[in-house]
């Protein structure tokens, strides 16, 4: 669950990124966060992941109050999240299996747990036959599927997809959102950050629209920007 209550964020250079943002993303929901460049989308992501703290207001993520949590608690918050980036961020010298397994080893998972979980997640994203292939041998859509598998492998309660289709053609973009939709149907909360109107319009999902640091729309198929 994510809850923003009257959140303001002012950076040290004086930029007023958020100006009283309030919204709630319930457990099991799927929502798009949309808005133009500089609207505040990236700041919302940084607040959810604990990269920055709010200047004022309250940010609750999976039971953690981001504004006043101890640094020692930050790893526990981040383990409950899976983040997918536009540029994939795969390790080129590791094959598909090892890229996904790396995320499990990073939090101390055993080899037995890795051997059980990684094949399941690769099957879920349709890459069970690509386990030994390296990133450079994959298409852009396949690389993004590896990134989704990596984000999913530690069973997070929330997945944040930051412009996950920005480097893909329309057909591959649609496939990626359909995959995230499937993951959501299995019980994971999903927040997709995007500026692609056509993609948002293709799905009857909640749309949270932000512009100039303020929420200007929140509901089904409401894309006002």
N, C-alpha and C positions, 0 to 999 in steps of 0.2 A: 504494500500500500504506500502511496505517495500523497502527501498533503502539503500544499503551500498555503500559508495563512498570512495575507497582507505583506508579502515579501518585497523588500527593496534591496537592490544591490548597486552600490556605488564603488567603482574601482578607484585606485589610488590616483590615477590620472584625471579623475573628476567625471569620467563617463558614468552616466546614470543608466545602467543596463536594464534594471527592473524597477517598476514604479507601482508597487502595491499589487503584486500578482497573487491571486488566490485560485486554487483549483484542487480537486481531489481525484486521484486515480485509484479505484478500488482493486482489491485482489481479484485477479482473473479477467480484468478488463483489457481491451485492445483500443488504443487511441492513436490518432495522428496529432503531432504538434507541428503547426505550419506557420510560416511567416517569412517576410523578405530578409535579406542579409542585414544584420545589425538590429534585428527586431528584439533579440533577447533569448532566442532558442538555445544558443550555445551556453549562455549563462545558466539557464535552467538545467541543462545536462550537468554542468560543473557543480551545481548545488546538489543535485541528486547523488552524484558520485563522491561528494565530499571534497572535491578539488578546491572549492572556495566555500566560504561561510557567508550567510546573508548579512547585510549591513543592518537590517531591521526586519522584523517579522519572524515567522517560524517555518522551518522545513523539516518534516517528518518523513523518513524513508525506512520502510520495513521495521518500524518501531524505534528507530534511532533519531534523536533530535540533532540534526547536522550542525546547528548553530553553536551548541555547547558540549558536544561530545568530546571525550578524551581521545588523544591521538592513539592510545593503545587499543581503542575500540574500532578505529577506522578499518583495519583489515577485516573485521567481522562484517561490517557494513558492505564492504566491497565484494566479499565472498557471496553475498546474497544477490549480487548484480551480475548481469552479463552484458557487455558492451560490444556493439558491432560498428565498425567504422567504414567510411566510404572507401578508404584506400587499403582495406583488407588487413594490412599489417601482419602478414604471414612471415615466418622465418624461412627464407629461401633455401637454406641448406638442410632443412628438415622435410621429410615427406609428409603427406597428408596425415597419416596416423600419428606421427611424432609431433606435428604441430598441435594437434588436438590433445594428445597425451601430456604435452608440456604444461598446459593449463592445470591439469590435475596434479602433476608432480609439484607444481609451484605452491600448492596449498598442503602438501604433505601426504597426498594419497599414496596408497601402497600399489605395488606392481599388479597385485591380484585385482584390486579395484579398477585399475586402468584397463587391464585386459578384458574386464567385464563390461565396462561403461563405454569405452571408445568405439568398439564395433557397433554397439546399439545406436549411438548418436550418429555415426556415419551412415548407418542404414536409414535413420530417420530423415536425414537430409539428402538421401539418394546418392551417396558417394561410397557405398560399401565396396565397389569394384575399383576404387581409386586410392586405396589406403597407402600403397607404396609409390604413388606418383608424386613428383615434386611440383611446387607451386607454378614454376615457369612452364610446365607442361599442361597446365589447365587453362580453360577459358576464364574470362572475367566472372561469369556467372558461377562457375564451379569454385573459383577462389572465394567468392563471397559465401558460398555454401560451407566451405571449410571454416571461414570466419564465424559463421552462425553455429556450426558444430562446436567450435572452440568456446564460444560464449555460453553454449548450452550444457557443456559436458559436466560442469560442477553443480548442475541442477539448481540454477538461481531461481528466485521467486519473481524476479523482474528482469526483462531484457530491454535494453535501450538500443535502438538502431538509429545511428546518427548518419543521415543521408545514405542509407545502405545501397541505394540504386543509382547514386550519382555518376558512377563510371560505367553503367550498363545501358544496353539498348532497351527499347520499350518492352520487347518480348521477355528478355531476361529479368527486367525490372518487375514485371507482373509475376513472374515465377517466384522471385524472392519474397514479394509481399504475400503471395499465396502460401509459401512455406512458413513465414512468420505467423500467418493466420492459423495454420495447422498446429504450430507450436502453442499458440494461445488456446486452441481448443483442447489441448492436452493439459491445460491448467496454469500455464505460465503467463503472468502479466506482461503485456508488450506495449512499449511506447515507441512509435516510429516518428522520427524527426525528418521532415522533408519540405521541399518547396515545389515538388512536382504535382501540379494541380490535376493533371490527367490521371495520375496514379491514385490520388486520393478519391477522385470522382468515381473510380472503378469499384470502390468498396463502400458498403453501407456501414460505416464505422464512425465512432465519435471523432470529431475534429475540434481540437483546441487551437484557436487562431490567436496569434500574438503580433502586435505591431507597436513599435516605439516603446517597448517595455511594458505594455499593458495588454491584458487579455481583451480581445474585441469580439470574440465569438466562441461558443462552446456548445456543441451538440452534434446530432447526426447530419452529415453531409453539409455542414455549414462552413464554407470556405470563402471568406469575405475579402481576401487579399488579391 
